[in-house]
Amino acid sequence: MSNIVMESWTLEEGTRKATELFESAYGYSPEALHSAPGRVNVIGEHTDYNGGFALPMALPHRTYAAVSQRDDRIVRLVSAQEEGVREVNLDEVDTHDSKNPVEGWPAYVVGVAWALEQQGRGKMPGLDLAIDSCVPFGAGLSSSAALECAVAVAWDALMAQTDNWISMMTTTKGRKELVDACISAENEIAGAPTGGMDQAASMRCRAGAVILLDSKDASIRHIPFDLESVGLEMLVIDTRAPHRLADGQYANRRGTCEVAAKKLGVEYLASLTRDTDLSALNEEEQKRARHVITETARTLDFVELLEDGALTDERLGLIGSLMTASHESLRADYEVTVPELDIAVETALEYGAVGARMTGGGFGGSAIALVRKHQASAIMDEITKRFAKEDFNQPHFLHARPSAPAN
């Protein structure tokens, strides 16, 4: 059984695909083309909504949006991933818990316009929009954030052509405000209670670097992450197990953490230290809090190692150990892994990975493995064989490198 590797598109490929879809759907050429990346989180999982640190990077895999502005408030949407044209009136967009929520993936699109309007930026124009993407859907690689950020920069660019709008994507402050709009779209309109790390990565990363995201104030620091020069690769393993964040599991973890923080008299669990007395919490709350506290510490330790010098054998081993400890904490304390994720990590480590862990929200989705480039093919082979033996879906693989943000 051969391995399935999901390659990223070149800018030319993505532009062509989205443009052709637009022209086929609407009968004319688009006004502009924008795109935004998916992300992979290197370490720092389920810390963003707990006031902690995360270390994501943008993937080379992107969502492409071909757009033209309309003279009304209608948004017409077509996606290469489904048949037909959807249509939403921006005047009718309401929150996910209202009597008239926006159904399906268009919520992530029109939610951005709704959120920008909530920021006081005036009425957004309607769009004709065509979407195509090589960010795997349901893989825990933030396909929803890539969609939100692609349309956010599209609206920004269109509005920047008017006299009363200053381009947001051209400044650090503006990009942060676009991130805020995308988070609001996902939370309030799509109804997924994500914490904001995904959107920050898609909108604010740089090629060749990860970002250290401080979720307390949404500040970031770019940290060089050049694996190729030392013969390493970040291998993404899309387990193709079901991945659902809006089915209550994610919200349950978030709610438990909020309760635990309140009991301990802090705003965020991530502000606590390893020696914090957790005896006031019940068993479940203790486990969730322990993960957040230790994961925040692991993330900061990881960054210190990255900034301390070249990835020598000793330093590389420590980084790998932090990744693997992160997975174990997510498995035992946060309880968000599934057998596919555990076996992907176990197999990667058995066949030579420096470190490995699940990435994303969990309950399916992807794992990552830090591997030596010459071992990547063999590790993929072994994971594919193990998945076949376990009667799992055949995994897909991505080669991750720190890439450019939404533009």
N, C-alpha and C positions, 0 to 999 in steps of 0.2 A: 504494500500500500504506500503510495507516494505521499509526501507531505504537501499540504496546501498552504501556500504562502500568499498572503494578501498584500500585494504591492501597492504603494502609493502612486497617485497620478502625478505627472508633470503638470505645471501650470497650464501648458498648452492643451494637454488632454482634458483637464477639468474645464477649462474655458470652452473648448469645443463641445463637450458633452452637454454642459448646461445651456449653451447657446442654441444648439440644435434642438434640444427639448423645448426651449422657449419658442423658437420659430415654428416648430411643429404644432405646439398648443395654441399659439395666439396669432400666427400668420404674419408676424413682422419681427424685426430684429430688436434685441434688448438694448436699452440705453447704457447699461453698465454691467460689470461682472465683479462680484466680491466673493471672498472666501474666508473661512476660519478653520483652524485645526481642531481635531480631537486632542485629548491629553492622556498621558499616563502618569500616575502618581508614583514617584520613586519610593517614597516613604512618608508616613504621616497620615494615617487613614482614620476617618471618622473623628478627626481633630478639629476640622474647620468650624463646625457648629458648636464646638466646645471651647472656643477661644484659644486654640492651640496653633501649632505650626504644621505646615505641609510642604512638600518638596516636589511639585509637579513639573513636567515639561510638556511642551507642545509636540504633537506627533507630525510627521510629514503627511499623514493622511488628513484630508481636508474635505469640508462641505462647500460646494460652489453654488452661488446664488446669482442667476441672471435676472436682472430687474429692469423695469421701466415704470416711471411715475405715471399715475393716472390723475385725471381732473376731478375725481370724486373720492369717496371714502371707502370704496370697494377694494378688497384685496383678493385677487384671484391667484390660486396656488396650484402648481402641478409639480409632482415629484416623479423621478425616474423609478422610484421604488413602489409605486402603485399606479393604477390606471385612473384616468379621469381628472377633471379640474374641480377643485374645491373653491368655494366663494364665501367670504366673510365680510360683513359690513362693520367697519371700525366703530360706528356709532352704537352697535349692539353688543360689543365685547363686554363681558362681565366676569366676575370672579368664578373660580371653579365650584364654589359652594352656593352659587346663586341658582335661581330657577332656570336660567338660560345660559349654561356654561358652553364654552367653545369645545367641540368634540375633537379628539384626536390630535395629530401632530400640528395642525394649523394653530393650536393654542400657543405653541412655542414661538410662532411667528408673530401673530397679531398681539400676543402678550407683550412683546417688546414695544410696539407702538403705544399700547395702553400705558406701559410703565413710563415711557418718555413723556407722555402727556401728564401723568401723575407727578412727574418732576417739575411740571410747570412750563414745559417747552412748547406749548401750543398744539394745535391740531396737526397730526401727521397725515400726509396724503395717502391715498390708496396706491396699491402697486399691482402690476402684473409680475408674477414671480415664478421662476422655474428652478427647482432644486435637484442637484445630483451630488452624490457623495461617495467617497471611498473610505469613510469612517465606518467601521462595522457597527451595525445597529444591534443593541442588546449585549454588547461585549464589555460594558463597564468602562468604555473609553470616551465617554462624554459626547456621544453623537448629538444629544439634545443641546448641549452648550455650544457645540460647533454650529448648529443650525441657528440658535439665538444670536450668536456673535456675528455670523455672516450677514444676517438681515439687519442687525443693529448698525454695522458699519455701512451697509447699503443705505438705510434711511438717513444716517448721518451725512453721507456723501451727497445724497440728493438734496437734503435740506441746506447743506453748506453753499449751495448755488443760489440761495435766496439771501436777501439783505439782512434778515433778522436772525441769522443762525451762524454761530462760529463753530467751525469743525471741531468735533470732540476727539476724534481718533488721532489727531495730530499733537495732543498734549497728554502728559501723564494724568493730570486731573480729569481730563475728558474721558480718557479710557477707563479710569476708575468709575466714573459716572455711568458709562455704558455698561460696565460690569454690573453695577447696581441695578440698572434697568433689566438686564438679562436675568438676574437673580429674582427680581420681582415677578417677571414674566413666568418663570418656572414655578415659583412658590404660589403666587396668587391666581394666575390664570390656568396654568397646566395642573396645578395641585400637587406638585412634587416638592417635598420639603428639603431641598438640597441646601448645602451650607455656603456655597459660593466659590469653593476652590476650583471647580471645573471652569467656570466662566472667567475667573482671574487668569488661569493658565491659558485659555484660548485667546484672550484679549491682550495679555500683558507679558507673555513669555518672549524670549529672543532665541534666534538660532544659536546653537552651540552652548546653551546655558539652561539650567533649571532655575526656578524661582523659589526662594524661601518666603512663603506667605505667612504673615502674622495675622491670624484671623480676628484678633481683638480690634485692630484698627485698619485692616486690609492693606497694610504696607507690605512692600515686597523688596527683596534684594536679589539681583541676578548673580548667579554663581556659575562660573565656567564648568562645563561637564563634558569634557572631550575624552570619550572612551576609546575612540578609534585609534588615537595616537599611541595608546598603550595596549593595543591588541584586544580590546574588550568590545562587547556588544550587549545591548539591552534587548533581550528576546521577549516578545509579548506572546502569550499563549491564550488565545481565545478559546475557552473550553466549550463554547456553544451550549452550555447549560443555560436554562432559563434565567433571565436577569430582570427583576422587577423591583423598582424602588417605590412605586406608588401603591403597593398592595398592603401597606400597614407595617411591614417589618422595619423599614428604615425609620418611619415615624415613631414606632415603638421604642427603638434604641434612643432616638433623640429625646423623646419624652422622659425616658428613664434617667438619662443624664441630667436633664433639667431638674427633675425631682431630687436627684442625689446632690446636685450643686446647692440647691435650696436648703436641704437638710444640713449641709456642711457649712452654710453661711457664706458661700462665695457665688459670684456671678457665673464663673466658668470653671469647670473641673480642671482644665489645663493649667490653671494658676496654682494648683496644689503640687506639693513635692512628694517624692517617693516615700518619705517617712510619715506622711499624713495618717492620722488615726481614722480608719474607715468603719469603726465599730458601730457608729450610729446608723449605718445603712443596712438594709437587708442583703441577703446573699447575692441576688441578681444585681442590685445597685453597686455592691462592692466590686463585682467582676467588671461591670461596665466602667466604673470610675478607675479601677486599676489599669485597664487598657489605656484609657485616655491619658492618665498620668505617665505611664511608662512609654507610651508611643510618642508623646511630646518630647520626652527626654531622649529617646532614640533618634528622633529627627534632628535635634540639636547636636547630638553626638556625631551623626552622619555628616552634617554640614561642617563641623569642626575638622573631621578627617579629610573632607574634600579640600578645605582651605589650608590644611596643614602641610601640603606638599604632594609630590607625585604618588600615584597609587602603587606603592611598593608592595611586596608580598605580605608584609605584616599589616600594613594599613588596609590593603585590599581584603585581607582575611577578616579584619574587624568590620569593615563595611558590609561584607557578606553576612557576617554573624548578626548584624543589626537588622538586615532585611529578613533573615530567617526567623529571628526572634519576633519581629513584627507579625509575621504570618502566624506564629504559634499563639501570640496574644489575641489576634483576630479570631483564631479557631477556638481557643479555650475560654477566653474572658469575654470577648465581644460576640462570639457565636454567630458569625456571619459567613463562614465558609460552607462549602458543600463538598461532597466527595470528589467531584471533578477538580476543584481547586486544590484540595489537599493532595491528590494523587499527582497532579501536574507539578506541584512544588516538590513533593517527595521524589519523583522520578528525575526531575532536573538536577536536584542535589546529588542523587545517587550516581548520576553519570557526569558529574564534574562541574556543575554550576558553582560559581563563587558564593552566590546567595540567591534566594528566591522567596517570593511572597505573592499572595493575592493582591490585586490592586482594584480600586474603585469601591463601590458600595457593598459588594459581596452578594450572597444569595445567588450565585451564578457569575457570569462574566469572565474576567481574565485574570491570569497570573502573569508575573514577570520573572525573568531569570537573568541575572548578570552572569554572562558566560564569556569564556575566551573564544575569539572569533573562529578559531580552527576547530572548536568543539561544537559549534552551534548546530551544524547539520546532523551530527550523531545524536545530540540531545533531542532535536526535533523527531528523529527517527524513533527513539525509545519512547517518547511521550505518545506518539501516534500509535505505536504497537501496544503500549499499556492501555490506552483508551479503547482500542479494539478488543483487547482481552477482557476489559471490564464492561463491554457492550455499551460504552458511552458514544455520544455523537463524535464524529471525527473532528479533532481540534483544527483550528486554523492558526497560522503564525504570522506575526508582523515583525519587521525589523525596525526598531524605534531609534530615532536620533533626534536630539533637541532641535526644534524647527521654529519657523517664523510665526508671528501672531496673526490675528485677523487683520485683513486689509482690503 
